[in-house]
Amino acid sequence: MSIRVHALASNHGLRLHAASTKLLIVTHPPARYNFRVQGRKPPTDLRRYRLITDRNLLIGFFVLLFVVGGTLIYLFYGLGGLSTGLLCMLGGALLAGVMVLVVYGFEWLSRWLEERD
């Protein structure tokens, strides 16, 4: 009987796992990262997709930094350490923000100079 079940499952692309002699687990093959298999169309605006992904990664980094970092500083050093740590993290975030603004400013300036000519 197990050979018949195995042949039937392999015809439909399923995998069988024998966890014990009485229990048989049937799983589907892992989903591929192919949009057509999942029924979705591939993204067409890749620049917008990259922009959204970069924004989400930046937001996730700062949330992780402030929540996890702040919690660990508070647990190990108390409220005084947390206030100093938050001050340092905000200073670092401010410097990173200034750098991002400078880069975007240079990008805008280069596009403006290109269009002007």
N, C-alpha and C positions, 0 to 999 in steps of 0.2 A: 504494500500500500504506500509506503514512503517513496518508492521509486516513481509511482504514478503521480503522487502529489508533487514531487520534485520536478518531473517532466512538465506537468501542467503549469507550475509556477515559473519555470524557466522560459516557457513559451510566451508568457505575459510580462517578462522583464522583472520578476520579483526574485528576492533572495530569501532563502530559508535558513534559519538558525535553530539548531537543535540544542536548546538550553538544558533539557533533561530528556529522559527516555519517553516521558508522557506528555511533555509540553513542546509544541512546535510554534516558533515565532516567525511570522511572515512580515518582511519589511520591503518597502519600495526602494529602488536604487536612489542614490543621492541626486538631488536636483542639480542640473548643470546651470552655469551662469549664461545661458542662452535665452535671450528675450523671446525668441519665437517659440521655444519649447514651453515657456511659461505663459504664452498667450499674449504677451505685451510687445509693442513695437519698440525698437531700439531708440534711445534718445537722439533727437536731431540737433538740438542746440547744445553742443558740447561745451561751449564757453560759459553759458549760463549754468550748466550742470557743475562745471569746475568751480565757478564763483560760489554757488550754493554750498558745495562740499567744503571749500576752504573756509567759508564763513562758519559752517557748523563745527568744523574741527577747531577753529579759534575759540568759539563760544564754549565748546566742551572742555578745551584746555583750561580756560579761566575759571569755569565752574569747578573743575576738578582741583585746580590750584587753590582756590579760596575755600571750598567746602572741606576737602580732605586735608589740605595743608593747615587751614585754620583749626580744624578739629584736633589734629595731632599736636599742634602747638599749644592749644588750650589744655589738652590732657597732660602733656609733659611739663609745661611751664606756667600754666595758670592764666589769669586774666591779664596781668601785666605783660606777659610774653605774647599773648594773643594780640594786644593792641600794638605792640612794637612790630610783630610779624605782619599784621595787616597794613601798617604804615609802610613797611618795606615792600610788601607785595603790590600795594597801590603805586608806589614809586616806580617799581619795575614795569607795571602795566602802563603807566603814563609814558615812560621812555619808549616802550614798544609801540604805543599808539602814535607817538611823535615820529618814530621811524617809518611806520606805515603811511602816515600822512605825507612825509617827505617823498617816499617812493611814488605814491599816487600823484603828488604834485609834479614830480619830474615826468611822469608818464603823461599827465595832462599837458604840460609845457611842450613836450616833444610832439604830441599830436597837434597842438595849436600851431607850433612852428612849421610843421609839415603842411598843414592846410593853408597856411598863410602864403607859402611859396607857390 
